[in-house]
């Protein structure tokens, strides 16, 4: 069933049926949030990204080379 079909079906439901859908959906969302998220990437790629992030951490920390660019965050940018 497509998303559009599901929404159309919900529109045809009674108020009590809609509330039941909300309750079941809320329960399912809570269950999903308790489970660890699955990555779309391979474990090797995840390790490489984590290693790269650790290596660059100091550069983005206050006083780091790349932190200077954050001083521009509050300024408006206009094309010259």
PEFENRA-V895870 format. One record per pair of residues at least 4 apart in sequence whose C-alpha atoms are under 8 Angstrom apart, sorted by sequence separation. I is the first residue (numbers start at 1). J is the second residue. D is the distance in Angstrom with one decimal. If there is no record, write none. Layout:
i/j/d
I/J/D
I/J/D
//
This chain:
i/j/d
1/5/6.1
2/6/6.3
3/7/6.2
4/8/6.1
5/9/6.1
6/10/6.2
7/11/6.3
8/12/6.7
9/13/6.6
13/17/5.7
14/18/6.2
15/19/6.2
16/20/6.2
17/21/6.3
18/22/6.3
19/23/6.2
20/24/6.2
21/25/6.0
22/26/6.0
23/27/6.2
24/28/6.2
25/29/6.1
26/30/6.2
27/31/6.3
28/32/6.1
29/33/6.1
30/34/6.6
31/35/6.9
41/45/6.3
42/46/6.3
43/47/6.2
44/48/6.3
45/49/6.2
46/50/6.2
47/51/6.1
48/52/6.2
49/53/6.1
50/54/6.3
51/55/6.3
52/56/6.3
53/57/6.0
56/60/6.8
57/61/6.3
59/63/7.9
60/64/5.4
63/67/6.3
64/68/7.3
66/70/7.8
67/71/7.6
69/73/7.6
1/6/6.7
13/18/6.1
41/46/6.5
59/64/4.3
60/65/6.9
62/67/5.8
63/68/7.5
58/64/5.9
59/65/5.2
60/66/5.2
61/67/6.2
59/66/5.4
60/67/5.0
10/18/6.5
59/67/6.8
//
